[in-house]
Structure formats: structure tokens, C-alpha cells
Amino acid sequence: MKDIEQIIKEVSGTMAMEGMHLKEEDKERIRKCLSDEVSFEEMKKRIIEKHTVRI
């Protein structure tokens, strides 16, 4: 399996080609998911909650 930092570097490069850049916060999320610290589903839930406006 590829090293986590190598995967992040590849994702960052691909995103940059599209004019989008990963923030350090994004890279940390990827690290947590790839190291099984947090499941993808849990991380997705956290991101949705963070960006949901409650009225």
C-alpha cells in the first residue's frame, strides 16, 4: 500500500491541476481516514454538519 503522505501528495497534485488546492485541514482529514482513525462515513458526517446552516 502507498504511504499516506504519498497519497496526499498525489491527491493535492490532481486537485491543483483543476485549480483547487488542499488546505492543511483537508490533508488532516485524509490522514485520519487513511489511518482508520475515523471512518469515511464519520468524516463525511462531520463535514456535512460543519457546513450545514441551522435556522
N, CA and C of each residue as an Amber inpcrd file, in Angstrom:
protein
   165
   0.8430000  -1.1910000   0.0000000   0.0000000   0.0000000   0.0000000
   0.8830000   1.2460000   0.0000000   0.4020000   2.2670000  -0.6750000
   1.1480000   3.5160000  -0.7270000   1.1730000   4.1800000   0.6340000
   2.2100000   4.9250000   0.8670000   2.3410000   5.7330000   2.0730000
   1.2690000   6.8230000   2.0660000   0.7180000   7.1070000   3.2220000
  -0.3490000   8.1090000   3.3460000   0.0950000   9.4590000   2.7920000
   1.3010000   9.8730000   3.1010000   1.7730000  11.1790000   2.6120000
   1.9110000  11.1900000   1.0940000   2.2600000  10.0500000   0.5010000
   2.3560000   9.9570000  -0.9590000   0.9630000  10.0930000  -1.5800000
  -0.0190000   9.4610000  -0.9670000  -1.3980000   9.5690000  -1.4630000
  -1.8640000  11.0180000  -1.3870000  -1.5880000  11.6780000  -0.2720000
  -1.9930000  13.0840000  -0.1130000  -1.3130000  13.9480000  -1.1690000
  -0.0470000  13.6870000  -1.4220000   0.6990000  14.4470000  -2.4320000
   0.0670000  14.2570000  -3.8200000  -0.3170000  13.0340000  -4.1420000
  -0.9380000  12.7640000  -5.4370000  -2.3080000  13.4260000  -5.5510000
  -3.1000000  13.3530000  -4.4910000  -4.4160000  13.9980000  -4.4920000
  -4.2480000  15.5100000  -4.6270000  -3.2990000  16.0600000  -3.8910000
  -3.0480000  17.5040000  -3.9450000  -2.6430000  17.9340000  -5.3520000
  -1.7980000  17.1390000  -5.9920000  -1.3700000  17.4550000  -7.3530000
  -2.5210000  17.4170000  -8.3400000  -3.3600000  16.4060000  -8.2190000
  -4.5180000  16.2790000  -9.1020000  -5.4840000  17.4370000  -8.8950000
  -5.7270000  17.7880000  -7.6430000  -6.6170000  18.9080000  -7.3400000
  -6.0420000  20.2160000  -7.8930000  -4.7370000  20.4010000  -7.7420000
  -4.0890000  21.6290000  -8.2180000  -4.2400000  21.7820000  -9.7280000
  -4.1960000  20.6630000 -10.4660000  -4.3830000  20.7260000 -11.9200000
  -5.7600000  21.2620000 -12.2830000  -6.7050000  21.0900000 -11.3800000
  -8.0720000  21.5770000 -11.5940000  -8.2860000  22.9540000 -10.9720000
  -7.2140000  23.5450000 -10.4520000  -7.3140000  24.8720000  -9.8760000
  -7.8220000  24.8800000  -8.4360000  -7.8180000  23.7030000  -7.8040000
  -8.2770000  23.6010000  -6.4130000  -7.0930000  23.1540000  -5.5660000
  -6.9630000  23.7280000  -4.4080000  -5.8250000  23.4070000  -3.5550000
  -6.3070000  22.8650000  -2.2130000  -5.6400000  21.8300000  -1.7420000
  -5.9900000  21.2540000  -0.4480000  -5.4410000  22.1220000   0.6740000
  -6.2770000  22.4040000   1.6300000  -5.8280000  23.1060000   2.8290000
  -5.2350000  22.0660000   3.7730000  -4.4840000  22.5190000   4.7490000
  -3.9110000  21.5930000   5.7230000  -5.0180000  20.8280000   6.4420000
  -6.1340000  21.4860000   6.6830000  -7.2920000  20.8440000   7.3220000
  -7.7940000  19.6670000   6.4740000  -7.8080000  19.8440000   5.1480000
  -8.2250000  18.7670000   4.2440000  -7.2440000  17.6000000   4.3070000
  -5.9760000  17.9240000   4.3170000  -4.9380000  16.8850000   4.3790000
  -5.0490000  16.0870000   5.6770000  -5.3570000  16.7770000   6.7600000
  -5.5020000  16.0860000   8.0430000  -6.7090000  15.1500000   8.0130000
  -7.7830000  15.5730000   7.3830000  -8.9550000  14.6970000   7.2470000
  -8.5890000  13.4340000   6.4750000  -7.8390000  13.6020000   5.3950000
  -7.4130000  12.4420000   4.6010000  -6.5510000  11.5140000   5.4520000
  -5.6200000  12.0820000   6.1990000  -4.7570000  11.2720000   7.0770000
  -5.5880000  10.4450000   8.0570000  -6.5810000  11.0750000   8.6690000
  -7.4060000  10.3800000   9.6560000  -8.1870000   9.2350000   9.0290000
  -8.7000000   9.4440000   7.8330000  -9.4530000   8.3860000   7.1560000
  -8.5360000   7.2470000   6.7150000  -7.4030000   7.5820000   6.1360000
  -6.4990000   6.5450000   5.6360000  -5.8210000   5.7620000   6.7490000
  -5.7000000   6.3530000   7.9150000  -5.0840000   5.6440000   9.0350000
  -6.1360000   4.9220000   9.8840000  -7.3900000   4.9410000   9.4190000
  -8.5110000   4.2990000  10.1170000  -8.7840000   4.8890000  11.4900000
  -8.3310000   6.1120000  11.7060000  -8.6560000   6.8140000  12.9480000
 -10.1350000   7.1930000  12.9500000 -10.6340000   7.5440000  11.7440000
 -12.0330000   7.9270000  11.5590000 -12.4980000   7.2760000  10.2550000
 -13.7020000   6.7240000  10.2550000 -14.2190000   6.1180000   9.0280000
 -14.5970000   7.2140000   8.0270000 -14.6440000   6.8230000   6.7620000
 -15.0470000   7.7590000   5.7240000 -16.4500000   8.2910000   6.0100000
 -17.3560000   7.3950000   6.4030000 -18.7330000   7.8070000   6.6840000
 -18.7990000   8.8150000   7.8270000 -18.0150000   8.5690000   8.8790000
 -17.9940000   9.5040000  10.0170000 -17.4310000  10.8570000   9.5910000
 -16.3640000  10.8560000   8.7950000 -15.7640000  12.1140000   8.3460000
 -16.7400000  12.8670000   7.4590000 -17.4170000  12.1420000   6.5860000
 -18.4130000  12.7790000   5.7210000 -19.5050000  13.4310000   6.5760000
 -19.9620000  12.7300000   7.6010000 -20.9740000  13.2610000   8.5180000
 -20.4800000  14.5390000   9.1930000 -19.2340000  14.5350000   9.6560000
 -18.6650000  15.7160000  10.3260000 -18.6030000  16.9170000   9.3830000
 -18.1980000  16.6650000   8.1470000 -18.0780000  17.7630000   7.1740000
 -19.4590000  18.3420000   6.8600000 -20.4400000  17.4620000   6.6740000
 -21.7990000  17.9270000   6.3840000 -22.3280000  18.7470000   7.5620000
 -22.1270000  18.2670000   8.7810000 -22.5910000  19.0100000   9.9470000
 -21.8980000  20.3640000  10.0570000 -20.6230000  20.4020000   9.7530000
 -19.8640000  21.6560000   9.8450000 -20.4110000  22.7070000   8.8800000
 -20.8480000  22.2540000   7.7150000 -21.2610000  23.2070000   6.6740000
 -22.7790000  23.3390000   6.5260000 -23.5220000  22.7490000   7.4690000
 -24.9750000  22.8770000   7.4400000 -25.3720000  24.0830000   8.2890000
 -26.1710000  24.9300000   7.6910000 -26.6580000  26.1190000   8.3810000
 -27.9320000  25.7490000   9.1090000 -27.9460000  25.9800000  10.3990000
 -29.1370000  25.6840000  11.1890000 -29.9170000  26.9860000  11.4090000
 -31.2070000  26.9070000  11.1700000 -32.0480000  28.0950000  11.3470000
 -33.1020000  27.8580000  12.4020000
